[in-house]
Amino acid sequence: MSSSSIADRVVEEVKKHYPDAAECNIIDHSDGCGAKLELTIVSDTFEGMPILKRHREINNLMKEKGLWEELHALQICAWTEKQWAEKKKG
């Protein structure tokens, strides 16, 4: 078992899977236990992909990497660069 937090490991795996991501960060709303994480990923890989499919892809990645059982809640914000720019504006 790795000594890094579940949040660190989630970000590491997401960055490996989406190497072109313009932004990838995580907020741990559970004081380090991984009970509630909020992941934000910005990548044009999501262009034309419905939100639900984006979430399923990331959830499946967590399962594939053996992280799913350690997660209690993972809020996913998966945006294209254009969507992210619009969101930041207003």
Buried (B, 14 or more C-beta within 10 A) or exposed (E): EEEEBBBEBBBBBBEEBBEEBBEBBBEBEBEEEBEBBBBBBBBBBBEEBEEEEBBEBBBEBBEEBEBEEBBEEBEBBBBBBEBBEEEEEE
